[in-house]
Amino acid sequence: MARAGLTVDRIVAAAAELADEAGFGNVSLSALARRFGVKDASLYSHVRNLNDLRTRLALHAGGELIDRIAEAVAGRAGRDALAAFAGAYRSYAQEHPGRYAATQIRIDQSLIADSPALRRTAEITYGMLRAYGLAEPDLTDAVRLLRSTFHGYCALESTGGFGAPRDAQASWDKAVEALHIALTHWPREARAAG
């Protein structure tokens, strides 16, 4: 590919492919430069450094993930929305392991407010949970429960952490059902009279 054809979008797309092929930890400016047939320095007019590239990749992957989730949950509520959300989350993690790993990095708080993908993620996730009648601070607690459950399951599954002969999909379905029950019977935060 010609150097003149380099753009931030093309570099981030190549980084996403590389992450899925070689692992998120192996995404480097040198590896991308080799992919494009250019010197490392050619990339620096498009991205500041490796951290900038990885942040852009995280935002890109987060956008892909929430697009998939949004499509899955559209027109659904309650248990159906939760199951669709969970299924879309897990399938993305399985199909795009490197990109999924990128979505787990900590992003500078100043960038979060400016990210349409991260705002959309919050809107869709909190919207789904409001159907369970949750309000703050319970919403934040429920988001943390879902994220830790989904991520923990996907992380263990990706490393072969489930050695029992029980079908992983059956266990996933039970976990989602247990989350639905927990959300339905959520222990509400006591509100101070005032």
Rosetta silent file (secondary structure, phi, psi, omega in degrees, C-alpha in Angstrom):
SEQUENCE: MARAGLTVDRIVAAAAELADEAGFGNVSLSALARRFGVKDASLYSHVRNLNDLRTRLALHAGGELIDRIAEAVAGRAGRDALAAFAGAYRSYAQEHPGRYAATQIRIDQSLIADSPALRRTAEITYGMLRAYGLAEPDLTDAVRLLRSTFHGYCALESTGGFGAPRDAQASWDKAVEALHIALTHWPREARAAG
SCORE:     score description
SCORE:     0.000 S_00000001
   1 L     0.000  139.410 -178.370    0.000    0.000    0.000 S_00000001
   2 L   -72.821  144.076  179.170    1.279    3.424   -0.863 S_00000001
   3 H   -56.930  -38.571 -178.601    2.281    5.724    1.967 S_00000001
   4 H   -60.464  -21.029 -179.061    0.022    8.417    0.527 S_00000001
   5 H   -84.920   -2.032 -179.589   -2.920    6.133    1.183 S_00000001
   6 L   -70.298  133.445  172.517   -2.380    6.067    4.940 S_00000001
   7 L  -139.007  163.189  177.110   -5.179    7.530    7.031 S_00000001
   8 H   -58.006  -45.025 -178.623   -6.045    7.213   10.692 S_00000001
   9 H   -60.725  -42.105  179.394   -9.062    5.067    9.791 S_00000001
  10 H   -67.438  -37.768  178.847   -6.985    2.684    7.671 S_00000001
  11 H   -66.365  -44.134  179.671   -4.341    2.409   10.377 S_00000001
  12 H   -66.219  -40.115  177.634   -6.934    1.679   13.070 S_00000001
  13 H   -62.609  -41.033  177.696   -8.673   -0.885   10.827 S_00000001
  14 H   -66.810  -37.614  177.328   -5.325   -2.605   10.230 S_00000001
  15 H   -63.902  -37.388  178.268   -4.620   -2.523   13.968 S_00000001
  16 H   -64.581  -43.756  177.717   -8.006   -4.193   14.582 S_00000001
  17 H   -63.012  -43.990  179.398   -7.166   -6.972   12.128 S_00000001
  18 H   -62.895  -40.851  178.963   -3.733   -7.399   13.670 S_00000001
  19 H   -59.782  -43.261  179.392   -5.221   -7.547   17.170 S_00000001
  20 H   -69.240  -33.587 -178.712   -7.540  -10.376   16.153 S_00000001
  21 H   -78.032  -44.721 -170.260   -4.754  -12.253   14.360 S_00000001
  22 H  -114.735   -9.886 -176.726   -1.880  -11.821   16.817 S_00000001
  23 L   102.827  143.533 -177.825   -3.466  -10.555   20.033 S_00000001
  24 H   -57.900  -38.291 -179.643   -4.028   -7.056   21.333 S_00000001
  25 H   -64.888  -16.960 -179.752   -0.708   -7.095   23.206 S_00000001
  26 H   -98.051    5.675  175.324    1.112   -7.614   19.905 S_00000001
  27 L   -76.928  119.401  178.923   -0.305   -4.516   18.224 S_00000001
  28 L  -139.932  161.162  177.304    2.637   -2.198   17.663 S_00000001
  29 H   -66.120  -36.200  178.845    3.520    0.647   15.359 S_00000001
  30 H   -63.251  -44.193  179.938    6.372   -1.431   13.920 S_00000001
  31 H   -63.382  -39.607  178.708    4.043   -4.319   13.082 S_00000001
  32 H   -69.287  -39.955  178.236    1.605   -1.949   11.395 S_00000001
  33 H   -59.208  -42.727  177.487    4.365   -0.205    9.483 S_00000001
  34 H   -61.072  -40.312  179.668    5.453   -3.592    8.139 S_00000001
  35 H   -60.498  -39.145 -178.486    1.868   -4.310    7.108 S_00000001
  36 H   -88.307   -7.246 -178.809    1.717   -1.093    5.133 S_00000001
  37 L    69.240   36.566  179.783    5.257   -1.450    3.765 S_00000001
  38 L  -129.978  171.219  174.906    6.388    1.854    5.267 S_00000001
  39 L   -79.943  153.155  179.899    8.791    3.020    7.954 S_00000001
  40 H   -50.663  -41.219 -176.063    7.489    3.436   11.506 S_00000001
  41 H   -58.996  -26.463 -179.840    7.932    7.195   11.254 S_00000001
  42 H   -63.894  -26.242 -178.458    5.295    7.328    8.498 S_00000001
  43 H   -79.102  -22.596 -174.831    2.620    6.404   11.030 S_00000001
  44 H   -70.765  -11.499  173.804    3.462    9.245   13.392 S_00000001
  45 H   -83.116   -4.589 -179.042    1.782   11.830   11.173 S_00000001
  46 L  -117.137  -34.199  176.121   -1.479    9.944   11.840 S_00000001
  47 L  -131.438  146.097 -175.427   -1.149    8.687   15.429 S_00000001
  48 L   -71.256  -41.777 -175.409    0.894   10.229   18.259 S_00000001
  49 L  -168.589 -175.295 -178.562    2.251    7.018   19.767 S_00000001
  50 H   -63.717  -39.497  178.995    1.330    3.437   20.663 S_00000001
  51 H   -61.646  -42.056  177.521   -0.982    4.548   23.470 S_00000001
  52 H   -61.762  -43.892  178.756   -2.871    6.817   21.050 S_00000001
  53 H   -61.494  -46.804 -178.426   -3.185    3.938   18.572 S_00000001
  54 H   -66.501  -35.562  176.068   -4.440    1.530   21.221 S_00000001
  55 H   -64.814  -44.624  177.738   -6.927    4.087   22.529 S_00000001
  56 H   -61.724  -39.503  177.524   -8.250    4.636   19.004 S_00000001
  57 H   -64.511  -42.070  178.679   -8.482    0.872   18.553 S_00000001
  58 H   -61.243  -43.500  179.339  -10.388    0.554   21.847 S_00000001
  59 H   -67.004  -40.114  177.701  -12.871    3.220   20.764 S_00000001
  60 H   -61.397  -50.447 -179.123  -13.231    1.621   17.323 S_00000001
  61 H   -65.156  -39.413  176.995  -13.837   -1.835   18.797 S_00000001
  62 H   -60.663  -37.567  176.566  -16.194   -0.416   21.417 S_00000001
  63 H   -65.476  -42.603  176.822  -18.212    1.156   18.601 S_00000001
  64 H   -61.958  -44.055 -178.523  -18.397   -2.151   16.747 S_00000001
  65 H   -62.936  -46.287 -177.067  -19.452   -3.960   19.906 S_00000001
  66 H   -71.699  -29.660  174.263  -22.211   -1.524   20.817 S_00000001
  67 H   -61.819  -42.926  179.346  -23.482   -1.492   17.221 S_00000001
  68 H   -64.760  -43.688  179.969  -23.853   -5.269   17.429 S_00000001
  69 H   -64.726  -44.689 -178.859  -25.550   -5.043   20.828 S_00000001
  70 H   -59.210  -43.302  178.508  -27.889   -2.249   19.707 S_00000001
  71 H   -63.153  -39.566 -177.957  -29.022   -4.276   16.713 S_00000001
  72 H   -69.160  -38.295 -174.640  -29.602   -7.328   18.914 S_00000001
  73 H   -89.893   -9.267 -176.937  -31.643   -5.545   21.603 S_00000001
  74 L   -52.957  126.434  177.433  -33.727   -3.344   19.285 S_00000001
  75 L    77.760    7.613 -178.914  -37.420   -3.756   20.105 S_00000001
  76 L  -113.392  160.532  176.656  -36.766   -6.036   23.082 S_00000001
  77 L  -149.130  163.225  176.059  -37.142   -5.531   26.823 S_00000001
  78 H    59.119 -136.566 -177.047  -36.543   -7.398   30.053 S_00000001
  79 H   -56.622  -42.335 -179.234  -35.262  -10.974   29.773 S_00000001
  80 H   -62.148  -42.482  179.051  -35.328  -10.903   25.953 S_00000001
  81 H   -66.831  -42.735  179.559  -33.219   -7.738   25.817 S_00000001
  82 H   -61.509  -45.433  179.519  -30.788   -9.061   28.412 S_00000001
  83 H   -63.781  -40.317  178.944  -30.342  -12.364   26.543 S_00000001
  84 H   -66.801  -42.751  177.906  -29.856  -10.527   23.235 S_00000001
  85 H   -59.109  -50.988 -177.957  -27.380   -8.107   24.833 S_00000001
  86 H   -61.630  -43.326 -179.350  -25.442  -10.974   26.423 S_00000001
  87 H   -64.080  -41.141  178.727  -25.406  -13.027   23.223 S_00000001
  88 H   -66.365  -40.397  178.686  -24.139  -10.127   21.128 S_00000001
  89 H   -60.340  -51.425 -176.720  -21.463   -9.355   23.709 S_00000001
  90 H   -65.320  -42.449 -178.353  -20.227  -12.947   23.846 S_00000001
  91 H   -65.272  -35.766  177.036  -20.270  -13.508   20.096 S_00000001
  92 H   -64.389  -44.181 -179.990  -18.216  -10.344   19.541 S_00000001
  93 H   -61.772  -37.382  179.644  -15.666  -11.512   22.130 S_00000001
  94 H   -72.332  -42.515 -175.839  -15.451  -14.914   20.438 S_00000001
  95 H   -78.481  -28.413 -176.020  -15.219  -13.611   16.867 S_00000001
  96 L  -131.837   68.260 -173.903  -12.869  -10.692   17.579 S_00000001
  97 H   -60.559  -37.931  179.630  -10.671  -11.643   20.536 S_00000001
  98 H   -71.188  -42.729  177.569   -8.061   -8.931   19.954 S_00000001
  99 H   -64.954  -41.790  178.956  -10.586   -6.182   19.413 S_00000001
 100 H   -59.886  -43.900  177.867  -12.527   -7.380   22.435 S_00000001
 101 H   -58.285  -36.580  178.696   -9.352   -7.206   24.537 S_00000001
 102 H   -62.930  -33.259 -178.432   -8.946   -3.607   23.358 S_00000001
 103 L   -69.484  -11.175 -176.704  -12.388   -2.734   24.754 S_00000001
 104 L   -95.267   -4.585 -179.464  -11.168   -3.659   28.223 S_00000001
 105 L   -75.860  155.463  177.456   -8.366   -1.107   28.509 S_00000001
 106 L   -78.027  129.783 -179.546   -8.770    1.944   30.693 S_00000001
 107 L  -108.202  139.660  178.157   -9.450    5.040   28.607 S_00000001
 108 L   -51.618  128.516 -177.097   -8.562    8.551   29.709 S_00000001
 109 H   -56.405  -30.128 -179.614  -11.681   10.080   31.276 S_00000001
 110 H   -67.062  -24.670  179.883  -11.305   13.220   29.152 S_00000001
 111 H   -84.582  -23.369 -175.989  -11.872   11.128   26.001 S_00000001
 112 H   -62.939  -43.944 -178.751  -14.966    9.362   27.294 S_00000001
 113 L   -63.820  -27.657 -178.378  -17.203   12.425   27.165 S_00000001
 114 L   -91.366    0.838 -175.676  -16.154   13.019   23.554 S_00000001
 115 L   -98.697  111.529  176.789  -16.759    9.446   22.385 S_00000001
 116 H   -59.017  -36.153 -178.805  -20.108    8.830   20.676 S_00000001
 117 H   -65.278  -42.314 -179.343  -19.531    5.043   20.990 S_00000001
 118 H   -70.804  -36.589  175.678  -19.010    5.218   24.744 S_00000001
 119 H   -64.240  -42.118 -179.740  -22.022    7.510   25.214 S_00000001
 120 H   -65.462  -38.235  176.659  -24.119    5.128   23.114 S_00000001
 121 H   -58.973  -47.188  179.478  -22.893    2.170   25.167 S_00000001
 122 H   -62.988  -44.225 -178.531  -24.051    3.877   28.356 S_00000001
 123 H   -60.841  -45.683 -176.967  -27.415    4.845   26.813 S_00000001
 124 H   -70.769  -43.713 -178.713  -28.182    1.329   25.567 S_00000001
 125 H   -65.791  -49.359 -179.287  -26.957   -0.459   28.682 S_00000001
 126 H   -66.773  -35.497  177.434  -28.690    1.873   31.127 S_00000001
 127 H   -62.373  -42.592  178.038  -31.818    1.894   28.964 S_00000001
 128 H   -62.761  -41.182 -177.122  -32.014   -1.884   29.065 S_00000001
 129 H   -73.696  -26.852  177.073  -31.569   -1.872   32.840 S_00000001
 130 H   -63.748  -26.348  176.972  -34.214    0.821   33.399 S_00000001
 131 L   -62.925  -19.060  175.626  -36.753   -1.719   32.129 S_00000001
 132 L   -89.367    5.572  178.364  -36.026   -3.534   35.393 S_00000001
 133 L    77.944   21.342 -178.198  -37.086   -0.429   37.316 S_00000001
 134 L   -90.090  144.822  174.235  -33.575    0.466   38.408 S_00000001
 135 L  -133.210  169.402  179.620  -32.383    3.989   39.165 S_00000001
 136 L   -65.082  145.732    3.316  -29.082    5.307   40.478 S_00000001
 137 L   -85.554    0.098 -178.314  -27.053    4.167   42.332 S_00000001
 138 H   -63.169  -33.143  178.611  -28.521    0.735   41.569 S_00000001
 139 H   -59.514  -47.475 -179.812  -28.036    1.245   37.814 S_00000001
 140 H   -62.098  -42.472  178.223  -24.286    1.636   38.224 S_00000001
 141 H   -61.697  -41.585 -179.618  -24.133   -1.415   40.481 S_00000001
 142 H   -67.440  -39.610  176.705  -26.116   -3.471   37.958 S_00000001
 143 H   -59.794  -44.276  179.947  -23.879   -2.336   35.066 S_00000001
 144 H   -63.767  -37.679  177.546  -20.845   -3.449   37.054 S_00000001
 145 H   -64.011  -47.792 -179.882  -22.457   -6.834   37.744 S_00000001
 146 H   -61.430  -48.826 -176.442  -23.252   -7.392   34.065 S_00000001
 147 H   -62.069  -44.174 -178.294  -19.840   -6.276   32.850 S_00000001
 148 H   -68.105  -35.725  177.800  -17.938   -8.374   35.366 S_00000001
 149 H   -67.828  -51.184 -178.392  -20.096  -11.434   34.648 S_00000001
 150 H   -62.364  -47.821 -177.587  -19.912  -11.117   30.865 S_00000001
 151 H   -66.223  -43.921 -179.882  -16.220  -10.260   30.802 S_00000001
 152 H   -59.427  -44.230  179.649  -15.280  -12.899   33.343 S_00000001
 153 H   -62.955  -48.596 -178.134  -17.136  -15.588   31.425 S_00000001
 154 H   -63.957  -39.319  179.922  -15.677  -14.538   28.065 S_00000001
 155 H   -65.870  -45.422  178.524  -12.150  -14.281   29.478 S_00000001
 156 H   -64.640  -42.357 -179.133  -12.321  -17.731   31.077 S_00000001
 157 H   -63.588  -39.949 -176.552  -13.897  -19.266   27.986 S_00000001
 158 H   -67.815  -23.591  179.856  -11.251  -17.793   25.664 S_00000001
 159 L  -101.799   10.520  179.924   -8.428  -19.384   27.664 S_00000001
 160 L    73.232   26.836 -175.655  -10.095  -22.789   27.962 S_00000001
 161 L   -72.468   -8.714  178.306  -10.900  -22.137   31.612 S_00000001
 162 L  -104.854   96.543 -175.113  -14.034  -24.285   31.586 S_00000001
 163 L   -91.731  -14.609 -178.886  -12.775  -27.849   31.724 S_00000001
 164 L   -66.907  153.038 -178.188  -15.943  -29.604   32.876 S_00000001
 165 L   -69.857  -10.777  178.820  -17.861  -31.564   30.230 S_00000001
 166 L   -58.266  135.059  179.435  -20.953  -29.330   30.698 S_00000001
 167 L   -60.582  128.272 -177.632  -21.736  -27.419   27.492 S_00000001
 168 H   -62.546  -33.901  178.670  -20.463  -23.825   27.800 S_00000001
 169 H   -65.758  -40.354  179.359  -23.568  -22.467   26.043 S_00000001
 170 H   -63.043  -41.153  177.695  -25.846  -24.160   28.581 S_00000001
 171 H   -65.972  -39.127  177.917  -23.850  -22.600   31.415 S_00000001
 172 H   -61.012  -47.214  179.978  -23.989  -19.211   29.673 S_00000001
 173 H   -58.892  -40.873  177.574  -27.763  -19.468   29.345 S_00000001
 174 H   -64.848  -40.274  179.330  -28.046  -20.276   33.065 S_00000001
 175 H   -62.607  -43.239  179.061  -25.834  -17.302   33.930 S_00000001
 176 H   -64.798  -41.421  177.491  -28.014  -14.963   31.855 S_00000001
 177 H   -63.417  -40.587  177.702  -31.155  -16.358   33.485 S_00000001
 178 H   -63.741  -38.151  176.367  -29.593  -15.877   36.930 S_00000001
 179 H   -64.327  -41.937  178.198  -28.776  -12.264   36.012 S_00000001
 180 H   -59.044  -45.418  179.036  -32.373  -11.726   34.914 S_00000001
 181 H   -63.280  -43.126  178.858  -33.617  -13.045   38.253 S_00000001
 182 H   -61.995  -42.353  179.948  -31.106  -10.878   40.132 S_00000001
 183 H   -68.185  -37.553  179.048  -32.156   -7.782   38.180 S_00000001
 184 H   -65.291  -35.018 -176.981  -35.850   -8.543   38.676 S_00000001
 185 L  -113.492   38.914 -174.881  -35.370   -8.882   42.446 S_00000001
 186 L   -60.839  133.360  175.677  -32.660   -6.251   42.806 S_00000001
 187 L   -74.232  100.267 -174.383  -31.933   -5.171   46.410 S_00000001
 188 L   -64.511  142.162  174.412  -32.759   -1.481   46.034 S_00000001
 189 L   -64.925  130.431  178.438  -30.499    1.084   47.646 S_00000001
 190 L   -66.406  131.949 -179.930  -32.237    2.579   50.653 S_00000001
 191 L   -95.127  135.528  178.120  -33.161    6.192   49.988 S_00000001
 192 L   -73.587  136.772  176.932  -32.689    8.724   52.729 S_00000001
 193 L   -71.188  139.553 -178.307  -35.869   10.510   53.759 S_00000001
 194 L  -168.494    0.000    0.000  -35.558   14.124   53.089 S_00000001
